[in-house]
Amino acid sequence: MSWLTPELIEIVIAVLKAIVILLAVVVSGALLSWVERRLLGLWQDRHGPNRVGPFGAFQLGADMIKMFFKEDWTPPFADKLIFTLAPIIAMSALLMAFAVVPVTPTWGVADLNIGVLFFFAMAGIAVYAVLFAGWSSNNKFALLGSLRASAQTISYEVFLALSLMGIVAQVGSFNMRDIVEYQAQHLWFIIPQFFGFCTFFIAGVAVTHRHPFDQPEAEQELADGYHIEYAGMKWGMFFVGEYIGIVLISALLVTLFFGGWHGPFGILPQIPFIWFALKTGFFIMLFILLRASIPRPRYDQVMAFSWKVCLPLTLINLLVTGALVLASAQ
């Protein structure tokens, strides 16, 4: 088989790795629905899902059956093309952003020199999904939710980007793998870039519209926000897309601030995937713990916090990092 060249085999292996990683992300996002409810029940001293299967483990399957067979209704007063396009963008943009996250030294979808910039680009595209959903629904609550979501996301994405510029300045590269390897040779960035970590984590919670920054979907105020008119699989794509966002931000926190697939102090380097999964799982549980313990602030307080606290903090962090990098270069 002369056509089976080493280059072709390498391409096939790369495609298979990409499929496995992206399927694992989607499955993880779907499973988080059950994991979140079980953890919330544990932390709030109540029962979570416990009827369908052992410990409610089959609840996810029951929810999927309901979602698949529920009528995929499109309101007659909606803009049908944009209405359908919104959930597709919401889910696909986050999946594409995960392509630049290196899971292990040999596993990853794309090793881009502009990996950090690619993530920002995909996060920016995700804003359009929210805008499209709110506007095309032709519903005042959906429109209010989309306006809240777009203003909040665009604001916090400024600090999401600025919080990583200190890391880029120190490493001298936008490549995710370069950032992981730099941390293996020096300190994890959670120590020298602690303020960058704080703002990135806060902005990550806000961009994924998770509690306590879930004002775009506030049930008490907006009934359900920008996806109030969605049902069936379209609503399911928004639902799973939110959990994929949690997995993505958690994986980025691990990659950018906690050494990626490396263990602490170089312990057990033979299990890179286990280290990556354990650290990512910790931050996923932290997302859920925030929902279980913190009340939701007012929307004006959320926006004021972004510009009055996060912006000065990121600028100070970038200024100090730039001064230290300049001093060390001389």
N, C-alpha and C positions, 0 to 999 in steps of 0.2 A: 504494500500500500504506500506508493511513493507520495501520495497526496497528504499523508499523515506526517507533516513536518513538525519539528520541535516548536516552531513558532505557533502553529495551529494548536498543538497540544497545550501550550502555555495560555493561549487565548481561551480555550475551552475550560481549563481549570480556573482561570480568573472569573469567567462568567458563572461557573457553578458556585464559586465562593461568594460572589455577589448575590446570587439567588438565595443561598443558604442564609447569609447574614440578613438580608432584607425580609425574608420569611420569618426568621427568628425575631426580628424587631416587631413585625405585625402580630405574631403570636404572643409575644411578651406584652404588647399594648393591650391585646384583648384579655389576657389573663389578669392584668392589673385591675380590671373591673371587679373580679372576685377577690383578689388579694386586698384591695382597698377596703371592701366591705367587711372582710374578716378582721383586718387590723383595726378599723374604726370600732367594730363591735368589741374587740378586746380592750382597747384603750378607753372606751366609754362605758365599760362594765355592762354590756348588753349583748344580746344574741345577734350575730351576723347571719349570713345565709347558712342554714343548717337543716334544711328539709330535703333538698334534691341531692341525693348521694351522700357519702361520708363527709362530714364537715361542710356540707353544701358545695362539694367540689364539682358537681354536675350542673350547678346553677348557670355557669357560663354557657354550657350547651343548650340549656332551656332558653336562655336569653337570645342565643343565636337563632334557634328555631323560630322563636317569636318574630325576630327581626327579619328573617328571610321570607316569612310567609305573611307578614303584615303588609297591607296595601301601600304601595309606593305612590302616594297621592301627591299630585302637583296642583296647587290652587289655581283655579281658572283666571284669577286676577293677577297672577305672577308672570314675570318675564321668564318663560320656560327655559330658554337656552342658558341664560345667566344663572337661573335658579338651579339647574342641573350641574353647571360647571363649577359652582362654588365648593361643594363638598369634595369634588375630585381634586381641585387645587389645594384644599386644606390638608388632605391626606398625602398627596403626592409630593408637595413641596417639603414636608417634614421628612418623608422617606428619602428624598434626594439629598437632603442635608446630612443624613446619616451616612451617606456614601463616603465622606471624607474622614470619618472617625476610624482610627486604627484600633482593632480589637486585640490583636497579638502582633508579634514581629512579622508574621507571615500571612495574617488574615486581615483583609480590608478590601473595600470595594474599589476605591480610587485613591492613589497616592499623589495628590496635587500639591504643587508648590504654592498655590494660592488657597490652601484648604480653609484657613480661617475666613478669608474673604468670600469663598464659596458658601460657607455657612451663613454669613450675613446676607448674601444675596437671596438664598432660599428663605430665610426668615422674613426678608422684606416682601417676597412674593406671597407668603402666607397671609399678609395683611389684606391682599386683594380678595381672598376667599371670604373673609368676614364682611368686607364692604359689599361684595357681590351678593352675599346671602341676605344682608339687611335690606339693600336697595331693591333687589328683584322680588322679595317677598311681598312688597307693597303693603306692609303692615307697620303701623307707627311704633309698636314696641320693638319689632325687629330692627327698624331703622335707628331708633335710639340706642339699641344694644350695639349695632355695628359702628355707630359714631363713637360711642364710648370705647369700644374695642380698638378701633383704628387709632384714636388719639392716644390711648394708653400704650398700645403696642409700639407706635412710632416713637413716642417719648422715651420709653424704656429701652428701645433698641439703640438709641444714642449711647446710653450708659453700658449696654451690653457690648458695644464695640469699643468704647473708650476703656473699659475695664481690662480688655485684653491687650491694649497697646503697650502696656508695661512689659508683658511677657514677650511680645514681638520685638520690642526694643532690646531686651536682654538676650534673646536667642538669635535675633537677626534673621528670622525666617517666619513665613506664614504657614509652613508645612507642619501638619500635626505630628508626624513621626519625628521630625527634628525637635519639636518641643518636648516630646516624651523622652527622647534620648538625652537631651540637655539635662532634664531632671534626674536621669539615672546617674549622670556624671557630677551633678551639683545637688543642691537642695530641691525638694519639691517646692513648687511655686506657692503653695499654701502659706509658707513662711515669709519669703521676701515680697510676695504679692498678696498679702492678707486682705488689704482694703480692696484690691481688685477682685478677689474672691467674693468678698461680701457683696459688692455691687453687682457682680455677674450673677450670683445666686438670686439676689432680690429681683434683678431684671429678668432672669430666666423664669421665675415664678409668675411675674407680671405678664410676660410675653405669652406664656402658655395659658393665661387666664385661669390660673388655679387659685384657690382660696389661700390667703385673704384678698387676692387681687382678682376676684371673679365678678367684679361689678358689671361687666358686659352681659353676664347671664343671671344677674341677681333675680331670683324667683320672686322675692317680696316686692320688687319694684317694677320689673320688666316682664314678669310671667315666665320667660325663659330666654329672653334676649334675641340675638340675631338668628337663631335656628328654631324659632317658635313655630314656623309653618312647615317644618320638615318632619317627615315620617319615614318608616321603613329603612331601606338601605342608605338613603341619603343622610338621614339623621345618624345612622350607625357609623358612617364615614366620619362625620364630625366627632362623634363620641370616641371612636377608636383613635382618631387623629390627635385628640387631646392627650390621650395616654401615650401615644408615640412621642409627642412633644416632651412628656415627662421623662421617658427613657432617653431621648436625645439630649436634653439638658443635663441629666444625671451623668450620661456617658461623657459629655463634654467637660463637666466638672472634674471627673476622674482623669480625663486625658490632659487637660490644661493645668490642673492644680495639684493633682494627687498621683503623679507619676505613671498614669496610664496602666499598662499591664505589669509594671514592676511592683514587687512587694516592698514593704518597708525595710530599709537597711539591707536590701539585696537578698532577703530571705526567700528561699525556694524559687529560684528563677525558672525552674522546670515547669511550673504551672501558671503561665502568663494569663490564660483565659480565666482560670479560677480567681486570680487576683482582680482582674478587670470586672468580672461578674459580681464578686463580693462587694467591691467598692461602689459599683453602679447600683446594686441592690440597696446599699445603705442610704444613698441619696434619694432613691425612689421612696423608701420608707419615711425619709425626712419630709418629702413632699406631702405624704399622707398624714403625718403627724401634725403638720401645720394646719391642715383642714380640721383635725380633731381638737385643736387646742386654742386657736387664735380667732377672735371675732373679726368680722368684716368691717373695715373703716368706710367712711363716706367717700364718694368718688372725688370730691374736691381735695380731700386729705391725701388720697393716693397720688393725684397729679402734683400737688404741692410738695409732697415728699420726694417725688422724682427730681424736680428742678431745684429744690432748696437744699436737699441732703445728698442725693446720689450724684448730681452734677459736680458740686464742689469736691466731693470725696474722690471721684474718678480723676478730676483734673489735678488735684494735689498728688494723688498716687502717681500719675503720669509725669508730673513735674519732678518729683523726687527721684523716680526711676531714671528719667532722662539725665538728671544731674549726676547720679551715681554711675551710669553707663559712660557718660562723658568723662568723668573723673578717672574711672578705671582704664579708659583708653589712652590717657595721657601718660 
